[in-house]
Amino acid sequence: MFIYPSMYRKLRRGPQVILPKDIGIIIAYSEMDRNSVCVDAGTGSGWLAVSLARLCKKVYSYDIRQDFITIAERNMESLGLDNIEFVNRDVTKGISQRDVDLVVLDLPSSEKALASAKKALKPGGAVAGYLPHTEQAKKFVERLSRLGFADIYTVEVIVRDILVRKEGTRPTNTGLWHTAYLVFARKEKSQSI
């Protein structure tokens, strides 16, 4: 049985969340640190936003649904965080911030927000797509290529629980398998838009 780290057990869930196994990969592959400014598009319950906020300087979290933002705000407050700004707006219509280090897109048609993401990113900044279906991942990668993003990389993270007993150690019959494909890319350092 998969057990969430204690911080996540404190958080409220409403809409779908990005799980810790994928959050860790997003942070690692995008190379975020305490000086990073991030945009999280598709706030949902805010699990990614609060995870980034514990590490990064500032997080802007966009969602078109105010009821989702309300859940995420409660999660932020429950952890004592104050460096997330929630924005009730459709990111396909634009992202207000500029020179950000990371834009994460967790939307039904994330590829439609890539032009906005590119404008928001600083040169060398990372974009990550959280895409449950292969068709979504393919559209996302194709759009990244058309927009001139570099270092495009797709990965899936699978967690296998291991049963450790006196009789022997083996994988359990359960685990946390597919949640989404994660697609990463970088804005070319020489590009301004």
Residue frames as qw, qx, qy, qz and C-alpha x, y, z in Angstrom:
[[0.000, 0.887, 0.462, 0.000, 0.00, 0.00, 0.00],
 [0.405, 0.477, -0.018, 0.780, 1.41, 3.38, -1.04],
 [0.402, -0.726, -0.394, 0.396, 1.93, 5.78, 1.89],
 [0.253, 0.859, 0.064, 0.440, 2.14, 9.54, 1.30],
 [0.417, 0.154, -0.421, 0.791, 4.84, 11.55, 3.08],
 [0.196, -0.528, -0.659, 0.497, 3.42, 13.15, 6.24],
 [0.034, 0.296, -0.030, -0.954, 3.16, 16.66, 4.77],
 [0.306, -0.049, -0.620, -0.721, 0.77, 15.45, 2.07],
 [0.302, -0.395, -0.865, 0.070, -1.41, 13.58, 4.58],
 [0.082, -0.469, -0.420, 0.772, -2.23, 17.00, 6.11],
 [0.119, 0.191, -0.324, -0.919, -3.43, 18.46, 2.81],
 [0.595, 0.406, 0.480, -0.501, -7.02, 18.54, 1.65],
 [0.193, -0.001, 0.790, 0.582, -7.92, 16.93, -1.67],
 [0.537, 0.515, 0.262, -0.615, -10.65, 18.23, -3.90],
 [0.746, 0.602, -0.178, -0.221, -9.77, 17.96, -7.57],
 [0.944, 0.155, -0.098, 0.273, -7.06, 15.64, -8.86],
 [0.350, -0.874, 0.295, 0.166, -3.56, 16.24, -7.47],
 [0.610, 0.577, -0.521, 0.152, -0.03, 15.80, -8.74],
 [0.894, -0.434, -0.107, 0.029, 1.43, 13.15, -6.46],
 [0.433, -0.800, 0.369, 0.191, 4.77, 13.29, -4.61],
 [0.766, -0.032, 0.516, 0.382, 6.40, 10.80, -7.01],
 [0.491, 0.657, 0.351, 0.453, 5.82, 13.19, -9.91],
 [0.159, -0.987, 0.002, -0.039, 6.46, 16.38, -7.88],
 [0.641, -0.575, 0.366, 0.353, 9.96, 15.18, -7.03],
 [0.649, 0.212, 0.501, 0.533, 10.78, 14.54, -10.67],
 [0.219, 0.892, 0.275, 0.284, 9.37, 17.94, -11.72],
 [0.340, -0.921, 0.163, 0.103, 11.58, 19.70, -9.17],
 [0.692, -0.360, 0.471, 0.411, 14.66, 17.65, -10.06],
 [0.598, 0.353, 0.518, 0.499, 14.40, 17.90, -13.85],
 [0.158, 0.909, 0.232, 0.307, 13.54, 21.60, -13.84],
 [0.597, 0.117, -0.310, 0.731, 16.41, 22.32, -11.43],
 [0.273, -0.830, -0.179, -0.452, 14.41, 24.55, -9.08],
 [0.537, -0.061, -0.521, 0.661, 16.03, 26.06, -6.00],
 [0.225, -0.641, -0.510, 0.528, 15.40, 28.73, -3.34],
 [0.045, -0.423, 0.139, 0.894, 15.86, 31.57, -5.84],
 [0.069, 0.204, 0.808, 0.549, 13.41, 30.18, -8.41],
 [0.434, 0.268, 0.211, -0.834, 10.13, 31.78, -9.46],
 [0.122, 0.103, 0.958, 0.240, 7.53, 29.33, -10.74],
 [0.561, 0.075, -0.086, -0.820, 4.16, 29.28, -12.44],
 [0.199, 0.101, 0.970, -0.098, 1.85, 26.35, -11.67],
 [0.446, 0.115, -0.245, -0.853, -1.01, 26.29, -14.16],
 [0.719, -0.198, -0.592, -0.305, -3.91, 24.08, -13.18],
 [0.217, -0.524, 0.555, -0.609, -3.85, 24.64, -9.40],
 [0.661, -0.196, -0.714, -0.121, -6.24, 21.83, -8.57],
 [0.687, -0.660, -0.300, 0.047, -5.86, 21.12, -4.84],
 [0.019, -0.943, 0.276, -0.186, -2.51, 22.93, -4.78],
 [0.905, -0.341, 0.161, 0.198, -0.22, 20.03, -3.94],
 [0.714, 0.339, 0.082, 0.607, 2.36, 21.05, -6.54],
 [0.037, 0.844, -0.002, 0.535, 2.07, 24.74, -5.63],
 [0.603, -0.764, 0.172, -0.152, 2.77, 24.11, -1.93],
 [0.912, -0.119, 0.160, 0.358, 5.62, 21.73, -2.76],
 [0.534, 0.547, 0.062, 0.642, 7.26, 24.34, -4.98],
 [0.199, -0.872, 0.021, -0.447, 6.62, 27.06, -2.40],
 [0.804, -0.577, 0.095, 0.109, 8.50, 25.10, 0.28],
 [0.785, -0.042, 0.246, 0.568, 11.54, 25.20, -1.98],
 [0.409, 0.467, 0.304, 0.723, 11.27, 28.25, -4.24],
 [0.125, -0.078, -0.200, 0.969, 11.16, 32.00, -3.71],
 [0.437, 0.292, 0.170, -0.834, 7.74, 32.62, -5.30],
 [0.188, 0.223, 0.921, 0.257, 4.96, 30.57, -6.92],
 [0.442, 0.207, -0.047, -0.872, 2.12, 31.91, -9.06],
 [0.220, 0.142, 0.965, 0.017, -0.65, 29.34, -9.31],
 [0.374, 0.136, -0.272, -0.876, -3.32, 29.74, -12.01],
 [0.149, 0.276, 0.949, 0.007, -6.70, 28.08, -12.21],
 [0.213, -0.280, -0.422, -0.835, -9.95, 28.97, -13.94],
 [0.579, -0.530, -0.579, -0.220, -11.99, 27.62, -11.01],
 [0.174, -0.645, 0.339, -0.662, -12.20, 29.71, -7.85],
 [0.870, -0.394, 0.064, -0.291, -13.46, 26.71, -5.82],
 [0.908, 0.124, -0.207, 0.342, -10.19, 24.88, -6.59],
 [0.284, 0.577, -0.302, 0.704, -8.17, 27.96, -5.61],
 [0.549, -0.622, 0.154, -0.537, -10.03, 28.09, -2.29],
 [0.975, -0.216, -0.044, 0.043, -8.97, 24.50, -1.49],
 [0.732, 0.332, -0.196, 0.561, -5.36, 25.28, -2.48],
 [0.045, -0.700, 0.226, -0.676, -5.34, 28.45, -0.34],
 [0.779, -0.537, 0.118, -0.303, -6.40, 26.39, 2.69],
 [0.955, 0.013, -0.080, 0.285, -3.62, 23.90, 1.97],
 [0.426, 0.571, -0.225, 0.665, -1.10, 26.77, 1.73],
 [0.357, -0.685, 0.209, -0.600, -2.31, 28.20, 5.05],
 [0.928, -0.354, -0.015, -0.115, -2.22, 24.78, 6.75],
 [0.861, 0.086, -0.101, 0.491, 1.51, 24.60, 6.00],
 [0.362, -0.792, -0.059, 0.488, 2.20, 28.21, 7.06],
 [0.524, 0.125, 0.408, 0.737, 3.29, 29.28, 3.58],
 [0.125, 0.822, 0.266, -0.488, 2.92, 32.84, 2.28],
 [0.117, -0.517, 0.506, 0.680, 4.82, 32.84, -1.02],
 [0.246, 0.312, 0.837, 0.375, 2.07, 31.58, -3.34],
 [0.299, 0.333, 0.049, -0.893, -0.09, 34.01, -5.29],
 [0.400, 0.351, 0.845, 0.056, -3.23, 32.41, -6.68],
 [0.175, 0.297, -0.293, -0.892, -4.56, 33.76, -9.97],
 [0.547, 0.419, 0.679, -0.253, -8.11, 33.03, -11.17],
 [0.361, 0.699, -0.280, -0.550, -7.38, 33.11, -14.90],
 [0.925, 0.309, 0.219, 0.033, -7.08, 30.92, -18.00],
 [0.455, -0.580, 0.439, 0.513, -3.36, 30.59, -18.84],
 [0.559, 0.343, 0.598, 0.461, -4.13, 29.93, -22.48],
 [0.151, 0.930, 0.278, 0.187, -5.09, 33.62, -22.56],
 [0.309, 0.733, -0.313, 0.518, -1.73, 34.65, -21.12],
 [0.724, -0.423, -0.352, 0.417, 0.57, 34.56, -18.11],
 [0.058, -0.991, -0.039, -0.111, 1.28, 37.94, -16.51],
 [0.598, -0.680, 0.322, 0.277, 4.68, 37.07, -15.05],
 [0.649, 0.703, -0.278, 0.079, 7.93, 37.31, -17.03],
 [0.277, 0.621, -0.668, 0.301, 11.41, 35.85, -16.57],
 [0.806, -0.381, 0.302, -0.338, 10.18, 32.88, -14.54],
 [0.135, -0.499, 0.853, 0.073, 12.29, 29.78, -14.05],
 [0.081, 0.099, 0.989, 0.077, 9.55, 27.17, -14.45],
 [0.599, 0.059, -0.032, -0.798, 6.06, 26.84, -15.88],
 [0.165, 0.042, 0.984, -0.048, 4.17, 23.62, -15.11],
 [0.517, 0.059, -0.269, -0.810, 1.07, 22.93, -17.20],
 [0.099, 0.130, 0.970, -0.179, -1.49, 20.50, -15.78],
 [0.471, 0.356, 0.107, -0.800, -4.49, 21.21, -18.00],
 [0.783, 0.318, 0.517, -0.138, -6.73, 19.17, -20.33],
 [0.693, 0.647, 0.149, 0.281, -5.18, 20.83, -23.41],
 [0.542, -0.677, 0.093, 0.489, -1.83, 21.96, -22.03],
 [0.562, 0.139, 0.411, 0.704, -0.33, 22.44, -25.49],
 [0.109, 0.824, 0.397, 0.390, -2.63, 25.45, -25.94],
 [0.386, -0.918, -0.021, 0.086, -0.82, 27.24, -23.11],
 [0.810, -0.110, 0.137, 0.560, 2.73, 26.70, -24.42],
 [0.351, 0.627, 0.134, 0.683, 2.94, 30.03, -26.29],
 [0.382, -0.858, -0.016, -0.343, 1.98, 31.83, -23.05],
 [0.850, -0.464, 0.076, 0.237, 4.50, 29.73, -21.13],
 [0.720, 0.254, 0.108, 0.637, 7.27, 30.60, -23.57],
 [0.075, 0.780, 0.049, 0.619, 6.62, 34.33, -23.14],
 [0.610, -0.765, 0.024, -0.206, 6.67, 33.94, -19.34],
 [0.916, -0.223, 0.026, 0.333, 9.93, 31.94, -19.19],
 [0.128, -0.861, 0.388, 0.303, 13.35, 33.47, -18.90],
 [0.630, 0.556, -0.531, -0.112, 15.94, 32.23, -21.41],
 [0.292, 0.295, -0.875, 0.251, 16.95, 28.73, -20.29],
 [0.519, -0.135, 0.484, -0.691, 13.78, 28.39, -18.18],
 [0.017, 0.016, 0.995, 0.099, 11.96, 25.06, -18.01],
 [0.658, -0.036, -0.075, -0.749, 8.46, 24.02, -18.94],
 [0.089, -0.055, 0.988, -0.114, 6.88, 20.81, -17.69],
 [0.617, -0.085, -0.319, -0.714, 3.68, 19.18, -18.86],
 [0.330, -0.058, 0.867, -0.368, 1.71, 16.80, -16.66],
 [0.556, 0.237, -0.405, -0.686, -0.19, 14.73, -19.22],
 [0.689, -0.122, 0.628, -0.339, -2.27, 11.64, -18.33],
 [0.850, 0.380, 0.352, -0.095, -2.71, 10.33, -21.89],
 [0.620, -0.107, 0.478, 0.613, -0.22, 9.45, -24.62],
 [0.340, 0.694, 0.465, 0.432, -2.20, 11.51, -27.13],
 [0.198, -0.977, -0.079, 0.025, -1.82, 14.58, -24.88],
 [0.599, -0.558, 0.347, 0.458, 1.91, 13.97, -24.51],
 [0.580, 0.254, 0.527, 0.567, 2.31, 13.67, -28.28],
 [0.151, 0.881, 0.330, 0.305, 0.45, 16.94, -28.94],
 [0.414, -0.888, 0.064, 0.189, 2.49, 18.65, -26.23],
 [0.639, -0.317, 0.441, 0.545, 5.82, 17.48, -27.68],
 [0.473, 0.504, 0.502, 0.519, 4.82, 18.43, -31.23],
 [0.026, -0.961, -0.208, -0.179, 3.82, 21.93, -30.07],
 [0.552, -0.720, 0.214, 0.362, 7.07, 22.31, -28.10],
 [0.634, 0.009, 0.492, 0.597, 8.99, 21.47, -31.26],
 [0.292, 0.730, 0.433, 0.441, 7.03, 23.96, -33.39],
 [0.224, -0.970, -0.081, -0.058, 7.65, 26.70, -30.81],
 [0.485, 0.677, -0.406, 0.378, 11.40, 26.06, -30.82],
 [0.656, -0.660, 0.307, -0.197, 11.84, 24.64, -27.32],
 [0.434, 0.537, -0.718, 0.093, 15.03, 22.65, -26.69],
 [0.035, 0.255, -0.889, 0.378, 15.96, 19.56, -24.66],
 [0.741, -0.136, -0.086, -0.651, 12.52, 17.95, -24.98],
 [0.187, 0.196, -0.942, 0.198, 12.30, 14.88, -22.79],
 [0.727, -0.284, -0.170, -0.602, 9.38, 12.63, -21.76],
 [0.176, 0.203, -0.902, 0.338, 9.29, 10.30, -18.75],
 [0.714, -0.440, -0.314, -0.445, 6.83, 8.24, -16.73],
 [0.044, -0.438, 0.734, -0.517, 7.40, 7.57, -13.03],
 [0.803, -0.252, -0.458, -0.288, 6.27, 4.29, -11.49],
 [0.247, -0.534, 0.644, -0.489, 6.54, 3.40, -7.80],
 [0.759, -0.079, -0.634, -0.127, 6.67, -0.24, -6.70],
 [0.591, -0.632, 0.324, -0.383, 6.06, -1.06, -3.05],
 [0.515, 0.321, -0.782, 0.143, 8.46, -3.64, -1.63],
 [0.823, -0.488, -0.070, -0.284, 7.39, -6.13, 1.01],
 [0.292, 0.506, -0.720, 0.374, 10.21, -6.79, 3.49],
 [0.837, -0.408, 0.035, -0.363, 9.58, -9.75, 5.80],
 [0.534, -0.513, 0.672, -0.026, 11.46, -12.40, 7.69],
 [0.826, 0.212, 0.522, 0.014, 10.47, -14.94, 5.02],
 [0.552, 0.168, 0.458, 0.676, 11.89, -12.86, 2.19],
 [0.071, 0.605, 0.035, -0.793, 11.74, -9.58, 0.31],
 [0.319, 0.314, 0.739, 0.504, 9.76, -9.06, -2.89],
 [0.180, -0.131, -0.190, -0.956, 7.60, -6.48, -4.69],
 [0.391, 0.278, 0.671, -0.566, 4.04, -6.30, -3.36],
 [0.308, 0.443, 0.780, 0.316, 1.08, -6.85, -5.62],
 [0.071, 0.931, 0.352, -0.067, 0.30, -3.15, -5.41],
 [0.486, -0.154, 0.116, 0.852, 2.04, 0.07, -6.28],
 [0.219, 0.795, 0.171, -0.539, 1.48, 3.48, -7.70],
 [0.631, 0.198, 0.567, 0.491, 1.69, 2.95, -11.41],
 [0.273, 0.376, 0.374, 0.803, 0.68, 5.36, -14.14],
 [0.026, -0.707, -0.423, 0.566, -0.45, 8.84, -13.15],
 [0.387, 0.893, 0.034, -0.229, 0.84, 10.91, -16.06],
 [0.754, 0.297, 0.079, 0.581, 3.56, 11.37, -18.62],
 [0.266, -0.850, -0.002, 0.455, 5.89, 14.20, -17.70],
 [0.651, 0.558, 0.185, 0.480, 7.28, 16.20, -20.60],
 [0.397, -0.745, 0.016, 0.537, 10.13, 18.63, -19.99],
 [0.591, 0.572, 0.197, 0.534, 11.71, 21.23, -22.26],
 [0.384, -0.550, -0.100, 0.735, 13.72, 24.43, -22.02],
 [0.336, 0.930, 0.120, -0.084, 13.36, 27.79, -23.66],
 [0.749, 0.340, -0.030, 0.567, 16.46, 28.39, -25.75],
 [0.461, -0.559, -0.173, 0.667, 18.85, 30.78, -24.04],
 [0.230, -0.076, 0.320, 0.916, 19.11, 32.98, -27.13],
 [0.090, -0.547, -0.672, -0.491, 15.33, 33.33, -27.59],
 [0.063, -0.055, 0.336, -0.938, 13.44, 36.28, -26.19],
 [0.647, 0.015, 0.058, -0.760, 9.90, 35.12, -27.05]]
